[in-house]
Amino acid sequence: MNRPRVRDEAAAIVGDLGRLRFANVFNPYIDVCPDHDVADAPRIRRRNLEAVLNAAIGAEGASVWIARDLGYRGGRRTGLALTDDLHITPHGALWSLNSLKRATKGPPMRERTAAVVWQALRLIDQPIFLWNIFPLHPHEPGDPLSNRCHTRRERAECDPILSRLLRAIAPKSVIAIGRDAHAGLQEIGVPAVLIRHPSYGGQREFLDGLRLHYGIAHGSPSPGNMR
């Protein structure tokens, strides 16, 4: 795949995301959080995601990990799935990028799931693209800094973007992190390996599932406990 086409496809996917609108959903690529975002936060998040997509679409042999939806401590702030403020730099390093920037002000915020995912990524010497079956942040009515599960209707409107993204990256494997992500992928006919989500006591099963899939010995360093 030539580089101009990679850039065009990544920009088109980010553009598609910017057209999504739902009630009680924060779209980090067009919305600004009045409490935590810098003024040009949506532009920063679009540029971050487009840079990572460019790298992933142009890579050979990448895997894609897909979780449920963006969380208010993580992807809502960064625009990068399974990535909080503390892991923006490691996310860039994963794709040999030094251009990723924070879109939020104040002290960096930590997300427990992101911490475990990024500890696990240190065990795997392969390109991994991170995504969500619903790529925005759904929240409870009147409480924008909360998390809720997206609805089937909301997810269905995002399915064409997911399909386009997977065609562009052409991953050698797709990992579904949690049953909600796995069910959503099954509905659109995407084969995926189900791995236990690391939250609610699932950290050990999450790590063991990744070790089995990637052939990592149990003597390798393990992620620390979630806090």
N, C-alpha and C positions, 0 to 999 in steps of 0.2 A: 504494500500500500504506500503510495507516494505521500510525501509530507503535506503538500497543499490540500489533498483530500482529507487527511487527518485533521488539519486545522478547521476545514469547512464543516466536517461532521461534528467535531466537538463543539464548535460555536452554535451549530444548529440544535444540538441537544440542550445546551444551556439556554438557548432562546426559547425552546419548547417549555422548559421548566418555568421560565419567566412569565408565561401566559396562563399558568394554572392559578385559579382562584377558588377557594372554598370558605364557607363560614367556619369560624373557630379553628382556623388553620393559619399558621405563620409560614409564609413563603420567604425563606431567607435570601432569595435572589432578587426580590423586589420590595420586600417589607423592611421597615426600620423599627427596631425596638427602642422606644423612647428612653428606657432606663439604662440599657447596657451597650447600645451600638454607637459607633462613631458615625459621623454624618453620611459618609459615602460607603457604609457597610455593605449594602447590596452589591455595589460594583466590585468591592474587594472579594466578596464571596463568589461572584460570577467568575472573576479572573482566576481565583484559586482553583475552582472546579474545572474550568476550561483548561488550565495548565495540566492538571492531573489527568484529565480525559485525553488530552493530546498525547501524553506519555503512554497511557494505557492502550490507546488505540494503535499506537505505533509499535508496541512491544510484541515480542514473540513469546508464546507459552504462558500468558498471564492467567491467573485464576480470578474469579470474582466471588467475594463473600457478600451475601445479601441478608440484612436483618429486617426488622419490621418497619420502623419509621424514625425520624429524627427526634432526639430528646432535647428538652429545654436547656440542659447543661452542656450539651455537645453540639450536634449538627445544626441546631437552631442558631448557634453563635458563629460557627465556623463555615457552615455550608458544605462540610465534608462529612460523609457518613462515618459513624463510629469514631469520631475524632473530636476531642475537646480542645480548649485553648492550649493546654499543656502539650498536646501532641501534634500541633500544626507543623513544627519543625521536623519531627520524625516522619510525618506524612510526606513532606517535601523530599526528605532524604531517601525515602523508599523509591522515589521516581527520579532521583538525581536532580531535584529542583531546589533552588534557593530563593525562589520568588514568592513563596506563600507568606501571607501576612495575616495578622489578627484583624478582625473587623469589630472588635469590642474594646471597651475602655475599662479601666479599673483592674483589680487583681484578676489573674487568670482563674477560670473556674474549672474544677475537676469533675469528670463524670465517671462513675464506677465502672460501667460497662466499657467505656473507651479505654480506661486504664488496663483492664484485663485483656482486651483485644490487642492493645499495642504491646503488652508484655508477651503475648503469644506470638505476635508477628516477628519478634526477635528470634524465635526458634526456627523460622522458615526462611530460607535463603532463596525466595522466589518472588516474582512480581505479583502483588495482590491488589486488585482494585476493590474498594469498599463501596457498598451501595445499600439502599433500602427499598423494599417492595413498594412502600409509599414514601417518596423522596422529600417530603415536607414535614413540618412539625404540627401535628394535631394536638389541640389542647382543650381543656374543659371550658364551657361557656363562662365568660367573665373572669377567667383565671389563665392568662396567657403563659404564665410560668408554671405550667403543670403539663403532665403527659396523659394522653388517652390513646387508645387504639383507633386507628382509622377505620372507616366504614368500608364495606364492600363497594359501594358506589364510588366513593372517593378513590379507592385503589383502581377500579376499572378505568377511570378517566386517565390514570397514569400508566396503564399497561402499554400503550403504544410507545411511550418514551422508554420504558424498560426494554421492550423488544428491540427497539432501534439501538439502544446502548449495547445490548448483548450481541447483536449482529455486527456492530462496529468493532467491538473488542474481540469477538470470536474466541472466548476463553476456552482453555483446555479442560476446565472443570468449574462448576458452580457449586458453592457451599451455601446452603440455607441455614442461617443462624436462628434457630427457633422454629416452632411449628407454624406460627402465623406466616412467616416468610415462605416456608416450605409449601403450605397450602396455596398461597397466592401464586407461586411459581407453577405448581401443578395445574392450576386453573388455566394458565396460558400455554401449557404444554412444554415447559422448560424442565428438563431432567436436572435434578439437584441432589446433592448429598446432604442429608439432614444432620446437623450438629446441634447439640443441646445449647440453649442460650446460657451465657455465664451468670445471669442474675438469679436471685432467689435460691442460692445454694447450688447452682449448676456449674460453678467454675471448674471443678475437677472433671466432670463429664465433658464439658466444653474442650478442655485441654486434651483429654484422652481421645476424643473424637478427631481432633486435628492431628494428633500424633499418629493415629492409625491411618488417616487418609494420606498424610505426607511421609509416612515411614520414618518418624522421628523416634529415636530411642528414648526409653523412660529415664535414662541417666542424664538427659539434657536438663538445663535449668528450668524451673517451673515458675509461673507467675506467682507473685505473692498473694496473700489473702486480700479479698475485697474489703474495703472499709466504708 
